Amino acid sequence: MVSGAVDRSASNERQAPGAVDRSASNEVWRELYAYAWPRLAGLACQAHLEGMARLEYGKSQQPQLERVQQSVREWTGWELVRAHGEVPAPKFFELLSRREFPLVFELRPLEQIYASVQPDLWHELLGHAPLLLNREIAALYEWFGRAGVAAHMQSATAFEEICKLYWFTAEYGLVRQGWKTKIMGAGLLASPLGPDSVRHRKVKIRRFTIRRVLVASYNPYQYQGLLFRVASISSLHRQLRAAYDKRLGLSQM
């Protein structure tokens, strides 16, 4: 989540994907795919696996962005809009509330291949795009958008709570599926090093409760040493709505 501008003009949205594809470094894509994808084996949540199967990314070159945009639009009605760098949190949630996800079209430089400090196309395509083909997760993202907009208008405290809850679930969340711990957070899914930290228990994993998340500390520019596991995506959504819909006036929005 995430400061930069968002380009929503129709002409730029039509032209940008092809232009970026021609200039992208396929070497970076190949290196990342060969290193990161095998490390997700047995760890990616079901929604991510299904999304990856539908998107059919190639190993040797960056996917055609127009095709990814079309798939997301067809499956859940979301739009991918171009972002230039990090998007300020208030703007980010505003976009989510409209079912628009800001997409950074540039790949990380080769020297930052395993530890990019900024969101990039790899993070978006391996992390968020497959998840946005799942209606349940898309609905969760939209809820976060609406909650973030309402919280920002209400108070700094409320807004910080929504930011933290988004971070520890949509970006770095875990989910229990089939009695196993799976990764549902886009930041972890797209991290070349993150899955190994989960597999080998190099991080502390705690059962998700809103209270636990709100008292936890986090740094968006460092790997997380503490992760939270939800019972299911639907139960997460229910807990969030029970805690915030009335407080933020979302039932009237």
ABEGO torsion letter per residue (X at the ends): XXXBBBBABAAAAAAAAAAAAAABBAAAAAAAAAAAAAAABGABBAAAAAAAAAAGBBAABBBBAAAAAAAAAAAAGBBBBBBBEBBBAAAAAAAAAAGBBBBBABBBBAAAAABBABBBAAAAAAAAAAAAABAAAAAAAAAAAAAAAAAAAABAAAAAAAAAAAAAAAAABBBBBGGBBBBABAAAAABAAAAAAAAAGABBBBBBBAAAAAABBBBAABBBABBBBBABAAAAAAAAAAAAAAAAGAAAX
